[in-house]
Amino acid sequence: MLMGGALIALTASPALAQTAPANDAAVTAPVADTQAATPAAAPEEQGAGIGDIVVTATRRETNLQKTPISISVLSAQGIADRHVLSLFNLADGSIPSLRVATFEARQSALTIGIRGIVPYDQNQTARDGGVGVYIDGVALGKTQGLNSALFDIERIEVLKGPQGTLFGRNTEGGALSLVSKAPTGVFGGRVSAGIGNYGSRTTDLHLDLPSFYNISLKFDGVYQHQDPTVKNPLQGSTGWNYYDRKGGRAAARWQPIDGFTADFAYDYAKDENSPNYSQLLNYNPGNLPVGSYTSAAGVLGTSLFLPGTNTACGGTVTVAQAAAGRVGCVAPKAPLVGVHPERQTVADVGVPQQPSVDITHGFSANLKYKVAPWIELRSITAWRGVKTDQWDNSGGPERSSFSPFVANTANPTALNTTGTFSRYSLSFLKQNQFSQEFQAVGSVPQFDYVVGAYYYTEQASEYAATPLTNQWNSTGTAYTVRSPIPGNSSAITGANSGYQRYDASCNNTLATTVPQFANSCQFITRASAATDHNYSVFGNLTFSPEALGNVLHVTAGGRWTKDDRHGSLYVVNNAAQAFTFKNSISRFDPMFNIAFDATSDIHLYAKYATGFRAGGANDRSLQFNAFGPESVKSYEIGAKADFWNHRARFNVAGYIMDRSNTQFDFDYFDTNGSSPTNGSHIEQTTNAGNSKIRGIEADLTVKPIPELTLTGSYAYTYWKAPSAVNPLTPGAPAQQLYIVYTPTNAASASLDYVMPIRVGDASVRLHLDGNYASSQYSFQLENTKTDASFVMNGRLALADIAVSDHNKVTVSVWARNLLDTTYVYRRSSANSVPVQNYSATGALVSTSYGGILGDYGNFNPPRTYGFELSAKF
């Protein structure tokens, strides 16, 4: 239940943005400060109409309604009302066209998509996403670390559709731009602290110091904690859906002369988290016979028999064996493992799980100099680094079929790996990047322009291991936990791999050729490194002919890009290798836009744009095989209208996107004894063909009375993906491919109500929002959909209670997933069906039944709620 008091959004345009009063025009100067704050209107200043929203999507501040592209904006007030602590909180669908999900089940790396451009596995050294993420104009090169705590964010802009001209590569779906609040030069700040269920606690401090010698300083500190929502029975191990985030940011603004502004910032964040838990949703959904590991003679082994007989079944059944009568069967389910179609709060089996640790930090210098009324020069210089230690044991026994421990009576002291289970997915990545951008922005009579040049380089390295941490007894009624350190001088192998990173007792023979793995206790499945250099020049010119009354705006732009990437996969299955790749392309991305001001309140536009997602290489592939870029051509029309004396606003856009050379991932379990990846799950990325994406987006905001704002947003997305043959199994039939995390229908609605209580600026504020998404695919190769979802959030506050002339206090209660809705947001049926194996000529060779268990899935977070106290000074 909601009670108490919290700030309400005065925002609420369909874009969810904080607004200025309707009678105050938005800043539309040709040269504008991209970090300028948009302060909230005080309650008594709120007019009857919907205010204007300022955005910087065109590299200058413009009125959202007059900006001829589809944009959604979430303001600082909207962030607070929805209790958005990190980007993963946007996975509830607050902005219908923006889709956010975990990669695998991991909080440490997010999948972000817009308009059906959603990457599947870009969580590697030489891969990129199709939606660019920016902090204060600086592109983030990797998805690792995206879920760190948000600092003092002024607004989040979601730019929909290709942004290849002004933002460059990897924005074929759009861009997600986070804009931080800049120093004000006036002493003040705010501090808040809160507590909630699941042991949650938060605190943040934001301090502005008075300007001195034309220098303004601002400091931000954030701490966020939540205990696991699914408990781990193994004592000393972390449960699942846990986080502990902390970080700080220091910013300085220097304005020594009129027209010159220099913004400097440094931020550091540390995020400790555990993945979401993977549950077994059903068992043997194909109703195949269930075999027994015990023969008719009562002998326990590792092969399956039809119960009560000596007739072998299951495993890998050849065509000849099937013709001779061998039937397919599945392994029995371990008694300790339950089927859980509803959310679990305690895992069936305890497994080693320690928090993943993500560290992000960076420095930026943003310089602006207004040389003359018609031109401003800008420079954005930035360095950023990411370090991620991934520890993911979310599957336990829920993602692998049962196999018993079978005693080795002939050699009882020998290493015995029968019955091992629970794959601990470990990854250790480091990345650093440097970027430099120059811009010239300005206006002359009838023309607005932006020209610039950009350079970006990054170095990334990663290694991974996948040890099995647990071992069943002979009946599946008990288990032991394997040691993180093998504990003897035997060489590290796939069979005895530990999961501790290093120990003096560990003998890893890989060290003789790759010294970094001396005394590593892990069997290194892969290690890779990649370097990227990107160069581009761009320009944008808008012509508004005076002869037509400045109601027609014709924009043409383009960006030339050269992208050079190379790398090496230097370890595969704990053996040194020399697999390399090199990928170099250059291309030009044009943009044309025609906008027409039908009236002062109705604006129409049509836009053509292209964008691309860079090529690279998949380090899970056989030999670091390279793939090329994919590209998009987009055709969009839209209308933006204010009516009912600015008490209602309706924006609509329709688009057609044709994607060429679509990057799709194919996987395969390698059983070739002469292959360097023998015994490994491998993944090959290929440019599989063309995709079609079509959609409509509509946003409505109504403010019938000054105290009440209602919003509704809707996104319809249609897509058609190609079918293609798995390059790893060339004889197999073509597979239909799927675009992930793209619901056909998505919608959100919100209510914001402000009731002044006639005591200074104090008010009671209520916010409610509801977010819906239809079912969707979560794996590119599986015809299995997730659940549809509906999530409500709410906040109630007694806001801005004056405790002195300059100090105000707000008390609030909040709830996320207010109705405690439960749904599966990621579901796989890969372990529910047999795998058919084909020859190079397309003939069926065999059918494998060994991995069949059932569907597994990950659930959305449960209801969370809490109390917060904040003070402004």
C-alpha positions, 0 to 999 in steps of 0.5 A: 500500500502507498502512504506518506508522501513523495514528489509527483511529476509535473511532467508528463508529456507523453515523453514523461518529461519535466516541463516548464510553464506553458506560457514560457517558451522553450529555449530554441537558440541556435547555440545552446548549452547541452547541459543546461538545467530545466528547473521544475515549476513551483506549484503556484507557477503551474499554468493550465496548459502543458509546458514545453520540453527542451531536448538536445537531440539535434546537438542544440536545445530545441522544443520537443514539439518542434524537433522533427524526430520521435523522442521520449524524455524521462525527467528527473522528476519522472525518474524519482516518481518511478524510483528508477535507480539504474537503467534496468528499472526501465525494463518495466516498459515506462517508455514503450519503444525502449526495451531493456533486459538482462544479458542472460540473467545478469544484471552486470550487462544489459541488452538495450533495444529501440524499434526492434533493433535489439542485440542478442549477445554483444557482451564481448570484446569485439561486438557492439549493440545497435542502440548507442548509450551516451552520458553527457555526449560521450558514447559508452563502448560496452554494455558491461557496467550499464546497470551501475547507479545513476547519479544526478540525472537531469533527464534521459532522452530516448531518440528513436530510429537511426541517428547515424548522422549526428551520433554515428555508428551503432545507433541504427535503432536509436540512442539513449542519452543521459544528461547530468545536472551541471553545477549551478554556482549557487550554494545548495543541494539535497540529501535523501535516505530511504529503507525498504523491503528485501533489506533495501537502503539508499542514500544520496547527496548532491552538493553545489558550492558557491562560484569562486573565481568563475569556477562552480563545483558540484559533488554527487554521492550515491549508495544503493543496496538490496538483499537477494529476492531468491535465497541461496541454501548454501551457507556463505553464498550470495542469493540472487537478484542482489545488488550493492552499488556505490559511487561518486561524481565531481563536476566543475564548470569554469566560465572565465569570460563571456561566451566560454564554458568549460565543464569537467567531470570525473565519476567512479562507480562500483556495482556488486550484484548477482544474476536473476535466478533461473527456474525450471518451469516444466519437466519433460514437456514432450512426454517422452519415456523417462529412463532409469540409470539402473539396469534390470540387474540393479547396476547403477551406471551413466547410461539410460535404460527403459525402466526394469529392463536392460534395453538402452534408450535415449542418449544419441540415437543414430538413424540405424539404431532408431530403425532397429527399435531404440527409443528416445528417452529422458533422464529422470529428474533429481528428487531435490529439483522441483518444477516451479511455474511460479516465482521461487523465493528459495532455490532448491539447491545451494550453489557457490555464488559470489557477487559480480563486481563491475567498476566503471569510471571516467573523465570528460572535458566539455568546452564551448566557445561562442566565437560570434553570434553565428557560431559556437565551437565545441570540444568533447574529450573523454576517457572511460574504463570498465572492469567486470568480474562476472560470477553467474551460477544462476542455473544450478540444476535447473538447466541441466539434466540429472546424471548420478554419481557412479563410484569408480570401484576399480580406482576409488582414489581417481578423480570422479566427475560423474554427477557433476552439475551447475555451470558457473559462468565466469568472465573477467573483462577490461575495457578502456576507451578514448574519444575526441569530438569537435563541433561547430554549431550555429545559425545564419539567416535562413540556415542552421548548421552543425559540422564536426569530426569524431575519433574513438578508440578502445582496447578490450580484453576478456577471459572466461571459464565455466567450471561445474561446482556441484556433484550429485550423489547416486540418487539425486537426493543429496549433493556436495559442493566441489572445491574452488581449488582442485587441491593437488598438483595435477594439471588443471583440466576441464574435469578438475577445473576449480573456480577460484581465480588463482592459488599457489597450489594450482598447476595450470600448464597454460602458463608455459605459453600464456604467463597471465594464467600462472597458478590459475585454478580455472580451465580457461575456455577462451581468452581474447583481446580486440582494438577498435579505431573509429574516425568520422566527419559529419554535417547537418544543414537546415534551410528555413526559407523566409519567403515561405514564412519560416514554416518549412524546414528542409534538413540534409545531413551526412556522416562519413565513417571509417571503422578499423577493428582487429583482435586475437582469440589467443586461448581456446579450451586452455590451450594457446591459439593464434586465431585473429581477425581484422575488419575494416569498413568505410561508409556514408550515412545520409539523412533528409528531413522535411518539416512543416509548421502547419500552425503554431501548434501543429508540426509535421515531418517526414524523414529518411535516414540510415545507420549501421551496427559495426562488424566484428568477431565472435569470441565464442566462435570456432576461430574468432570468425569475423562478420560484417556490419549490418545497416538500416534504411528508415522512412518515417513520418510524424505529427506533433500537435498541441490543442485544447488551449495547450491542455492536450498534446498528441504526437504520432509517428509511423516508420518503415525500417529495412535492415540489411546483412542482419547479424544473427548468432547460431550455436552448436555443441562441438563434439569433433575430437580434433577441434580446438573447441571440442566439448564446448558450446560455441557460437557463430555470428553471421550476416544472415539476411534482411529483416523488415521492421514496421511500427507506429508510436503514439503519445497522448498527454491531457491536463484537464485541470492544473492539478492533474496530468494524464499520459498514455503511450503506445508502440506497435511493432511488426517485424519479419526476420529471415531464415538461414542455415546454421553455418556450424551445421551446414547440412541442417535445414534452414532455421527461422530466426527471431528478433528478441525483446520486441513485443508487438504491442506495448503501452504505458499510462500514468497519472500525476496529481498535485494538491497544494496544501496552502502552507508555503510551497508544500503539496501532496503529490501522487504518481501512478503508472502502468506498463504493458507489453505483449509476449515476445521472443527472448532467444534468436533461434527459439520459437518460444515466447515470454509471458505478457507483462503488466507492471504498476509503480507508484509514489505518494509524497508530502513535498516541499515542507518548509522547515526554514527560509531555505530548507525544505523536506519531502517524505514519501513512500514508493512501490515498484511492481505495486500489484506484485505481478509475476511473469517470465521475461526470459524463457528458453525451451532449448532443454525441452526438445531433442537435437537433430544432427545432419550430415553435410549433404542434409541427411539426418544422422542422429537425434540427441536426447541427453540434454532434455530436462524442460523449459527454464526461465527468469522472472521479473523482480517482485514487488518492492516498496519503501520509505524515503526522506529527503531535504533540500538546502 
